[in-house]
Amino acid sequence: MLQRRTDLALEARELWEETAEETTKLEGVKVREETREGYQVTTVTIMNEQGAEALGKPVGTYVTLELDGLLRREEAAFSRAAGALSSCLTQLLHLPEGASALVVGLGNRAITPDAIGPKTAEYTLVTRHLVEQVPEHFGTFRPVSALAAGVLGTTGMESGELVAAVVEKIHPDCVLAIDALASRSLQRVCNTIQLADTGIVPGSGVGNSRAALSRETLGVPVIAIGVPTVVSAGTLACDLLTEAGRADLDPEALANLGEDLIVTPKDIDAHVKDLSKVIGFGLNLALQTGLTVEDIEMFLS
């Protein structure tokens, strides 16, 4: 039977519930739902190895922010989305005042569904050099650096190698890594942001996984921020058959035909631009407490 592919812990839990017996309890996993700035937030905490095995994800906390209002262009949708993301990020960061951060934009800017990381780096308020060189004006800012690591095919170096080298040189107190993910559902593509304190595997969203970025590999906490920009054709076929009431059909043949095929929205360029800005501003609000969206607009202009 086809393994439905997803990088979202929320969807991994849904898949487990679909296949489990009604009386079976999901051990080792805690779920909390709430609303922030008008957006749905679901926190999935995998507490032990039993929960990790059930969901196929490492032990840790996964926060999923659903941005329906942003797609509908509701009033103040952007500022509310950035504020909600900032709030979610703050609960994972636990950074003391003055601690430094490295923002890493993973992915290939030449491939639109994989460009979410590099484009987010463009919206990041970079302050490390200003804090060091002009402390009389920027001494109250958190030192933040940014790196768009590129991909092996264009740099000849693994993203993990580049990030590890930079971490060793500048010694940030944490790394925030942004990358594209894969979803099992078209409804969540470009409509969801997942934050996790477990690190990230670059390229996983487009099926080209590389070396992991994590506390174990870098020596500092790594917060992963991912946006599902694609869904695999096999997973999509499986879900469409289920929605059509044909769950009895085995989609294995379709899955094999579309094994290397991924699906993304036709207006993916607009989605990536919007979501990159939301993530960038959310990061800035979380890292530079006291700033507003208007302040960030001014600094980046």
C-alpha positions in Angstrom: 0.0 0.0 0.0 1.2 3.5 -0.8 2.9 5.4 2.0 1.3 8.8 2.0 4.1 11.3 2.2 4.0 14.3 4.5 6.5 16.5 6.5 3.8 17.8 8.8 3.4 16.3 12.3 -0.2 17.3 12.3 -0.9 15.3 9.2 1.2 12.4 10.5 -1.2 12.3 13.5 -4.2 12.4 11.2 -2.8 9.5 9.1 -2.3 7.5 12.3 -5.9 8.1 13.4 -7.2 7.0 10.0 -5.4 3.7 10.2 -5.7 2.9 13.9 -8.5 1.0 15.6 -11.2 3.1 17.2 -10.2 1.9 20.7 -6.5 2.4 20.1 -4.9 5.3 22.0 -2.0 7.3 20.6 0.5 6.9 23.4 3.4 9.4 23.9 1.7 12.2 22.0 0.0 15.3 23.3 -2.1 17.7 21.2 -3.3 21.2 22.0 -5.4 23.5 19.8 -5.9 27.2 20.1 -6.4 30.4 18.2 -3.8 33.2 17.9 -4.5 36.5 16.1 -7.5 34.8 14.5 -5.5 31.8 13.1 -5.8 28.2 14.1 -2.7 26.9 15.9 -2.1 23.2 16.7 0.7 22.0 18.9 1.7 18.4 18.6 4.2 17.3 21.3 5.9 13.9 20.8 7.0 13.0 24.3 8.8 9.7 24.0 10.1 7.1 21.5 6.7 5.4 21.5 5.1 8.5 20.1 8.0 9.1 17.7 7.6 5.6 16.3 3.8 6.0 15.9 4.1 9.3 13.9 7.5 8.8 12.3 8.9 12.0 13.7 11.6 12.8 16.2 10.7 13.5 19.9 10.0 17.3 20.2 7.4 20.0 19.7 5.7 20.8 16.4 3.6 23.9 16.1 1.3 24.3 13.0 -0.1 27.6 12.0 -2.9 27.6 9.5 -3.3 30.8 7.4 -6.7 30.6 5.8 -7.3 34.3 6.5 -4.2 35.3 4.7 -5.3 33.5 1.5 -8.7 35.2 1.7 -6.9 38.6 2.2 -8.9 39.4 5.3 -8.4 42.7 7.1 -5.0 43.1 8.6 -4.3 39.5 7.6 -0.6 40.0 7.0 0.2 41.8 10.3 -1.9 39.3 12.2 -0.2 36.3 10.5 3.3 37.8 11.3 2.2 38.4 14.9 0.8 34.8 15.3 4.0 33.3 13.9 6.1 35.5 16.2 4.1 34.3 19.2 4.5 30.6 18.1 8.2 31.1 17.6 8.7 32.8 21.0 7.3 29.8 22.8 9.9 27.5 21.1 13.0 29.9 21.2 13.6 30.6 25.0 16.4 33.0 24.0 17.8 35.2 26.8 18.2 38.9 26.1 21.3 39.6 23.9 21.6 36.0 22.7 22.5 35.8 19.0 20.7 34.0 16.2 21.6 32.7 12.7 18.8 32.6 10.2 19.4 30.1 7.4 17.3 30.1 4.2 17.6 26.6 2.7 16.6 25.7 -0.8 17.2 26.5 -4.5 16.0 30.0 -5.4 15.9 29.0 -9.1 13.1 26.5 -8.4 10.1 28.4 -7.2 8.5 25.8 -4.8 11.9 25.4 -3.2 12.7 29.1 -2.9 10.9 29.8 0.4 14.1 29.7 2.4 16.3 32.1 0.3 13.5 34.6 -0.1 12.8 34.6 3.6 16.4 35.6 4.2 15.8 38.7 2.1 13.1 39.8 4.7 15.3 39.1 7.7 16.5 42.1 9.7 20.3 41.5 9.8 21.8 43.3 12.8 25.0 41.5 13.9 27.4 43.9 12.2 25.4 46.9 13.4 25.4 45.8 17.0 29.2 45.3 16.9 30.1 48.4 14.9 27.5 51.0 15.9 26.5 50.0 19.4 25.4 53.5 20.4 22.5 53.2 17.9 21.9 49.5 17.7 23.2 48.2 21.1 19.6 47.2 22.1 19.1 45.0 19.1 19.6 41.2 19.1 22.6 40.2 17.0 21.1 38.4 14.0 22.9 37.0 10.9 21.4 35.5 7.8 22.7 32.9 5.3 21.1 31.7 2.1 23.0 28.5 1.9 22.3 27.5 -1.7 22.2 23.8 -2.8 24.8 21.2 -3.6 24.3 21.5 -7.4 25.2 25.2 -7.5 27.8 25.5 -4.7 29.4 22.1 -4.6 28.9 22.0 -0.9 26.2 20.5 1.3 24.0 23.0 3.0 24.9 21.3 6.3 28.6 21.8 5.6 28.1 25.5 5.0 25.9 26.1 8.0 28.3 24.1 10.3 31.2 26.2 9.1 29.4 29.5 9.8 28.2 28.3 13.2 31.8 27.3 14.1 33.0 30.7 13.1 30.4 33.1 14.5 29.0 31.0 17.4 25.3 31.9 17.3 23.2 30.9 20.3 20.6 29.3 18.0 19.9 28.6 14.4 16.5 29.1 12.7 16.3 27.2 9.4 13.6 27.8 6.8 12.8 25.3 4.1 10.1 23.9 1.8 8.1 20.9 2.9 5.6 18.4 1.4 2.0 18.0 2.5 -0.4 15.2 2.0 -3.3 17.6 1.3 -3.7 20.3 -1.3 -5.7 22.3 1.2 -2.5 22.8 3.4 -0.2 23.6 0.5 0.9 27.2 0.8 -1.6 27.6 3.6 0.4 26.2 6.6 3.6 27.0 8.5 5.2 24.4 10.8 7.7 25.2 13.5 9.6 22.5 15.2 12.4 22.4 17.8 13.8 19.2 16.4 15.9 20.6 13.5 15.4 20.0 9.8 16.6 17.9 6.9 17.3 20.2 3.9 15.5 19.3 0.7 13.0 17.0 2.2 10.1 18.9 0.7 11.1 18.3 -2.8 12.3 14.7 -2.2 16.0 15.5 -2.2 17.0 15.0 1.5 20.4 16.0 2.6 22.3 16.0 6.0 20.2 17.1 9.0 20.6 20.4 10.7 20.0 19.8 14.4 21.4 20.3 17.9 23.4 17.1 17.5 25.0 18.2 14.2 25.6 21.9 15.0 25.9 22.0 18.7 23.3 24.7 19.2 19.4 24.6 19.3 17.9 24.5 15.8 14.3 25.7 15.2 12.9 24.5 11.9 10.3 26.6 10.0 8.7 24.9 7.0 6.0 25.7 4.5 4.5 22.9 2.5 4.7 24.0 -1.1 4.2 20.7 -2.9 2.2 17.5 -2.6 3.4 14.2 -4.2 1.3 12.9 -7.1 1.0 9.5 -5.4 -0.2 10.9 -2.1 -2.6 13.3 -4.0 -4.1 10.4 -6.0 -4.6 8.3 -2.8 -6.4 11.2 -1.1 -8.6 12.0 -4.1 -9.6 8.3 -4.4 -10.6 8.3 -0.7 -12.6 11.5 -1.1 -14.4 10.0 -4.1 -15.4 7.1 -1.9 -13.1 4.7 -3.7 -10.8 3.9 -0.8 -11.2 0.2 -1.8 -9.0 0.9 -4.9 -5.3 0.3 -4.4 -3.6 3.4 -5.8 -0.3 1.6 -6.1 -0.3 1.8 -9.9 -0.9 5.5 -9.9 1.8 5.9 -7.2 4.3 4.1 -9.3 3.5 6.2 -12.4 3.9 9.4 -10.4 6.7 8.3 -8.1 8.9 11.3 -9.1 6.1 13.8 -9.7 5.2 16.6 -7.4 2.2 19.0 -7.7 2.3 22.7 -6.8 -0.2 25.5 -7.3 -0.1 27.4 -10.6 0.4 30.7 -8.7 3.2 29.3 -6.6 5.4 32.4 -7.2 2.9 34.7 -5.5 2.4 32.3 -2.6 6.1 32.0 -2.0 6.6 35.7 -2.1 3.7 36.3 0.4 4.7 33.5 2.8 8.4 34.4 2.7 7.5 37.9 3.9 5.2 36.6 6.6 8.0 34.3 7.9 10.6 37.0 7.7 8.5 39.6 9.6 7.4 36.9 12.1 11.1 36.1 12.7 12.0 39.8 13.1 9.1 40.4 15.6 10.2 37.4 17.7 13.9 38.2 17.6 13.7 42.0 18.0 11.1 42.5 20.8 9.6 45.9 20.8 9.6 46.4 17.1 6.3 46.7 15.1 5.5 45.6 11.5 5.8 49.3 10.5 9.3 49.5 12.1 10.4 46.5 10.2 9.0 47.9 6.9 11.1 51.0 7.5 14.3 49.2 8.3 14.0 46.9 5.3 13.1 49.6 2.8 
